Amino acid sequence: MSKTPRIRIPPEVKKYVFKRDKYQCQSCGKTTEETNLSIDHIIPLFRGGKMILAIYKPSV
């Protein structure tokens, strides 16, 4: 099984998603003050997730 290629998320999209979700992990609730957050897909790419803004979420 081959790895799903990573597609770089533009900085302005990351900023929008963090702001939209109040700089809080959507899985555990931690904030940027508690941990380093990254942007992830609600449905992973390898499971058929798409590269659309609505399915991005902040995560730990």
Secondary structure, DSSP 8 states (H G I E B T S, - for coil): ----------HHHHHHHHHHTTTB-TTT--BTTTS--EEEESS-GGGT--S-GGGEEEE-
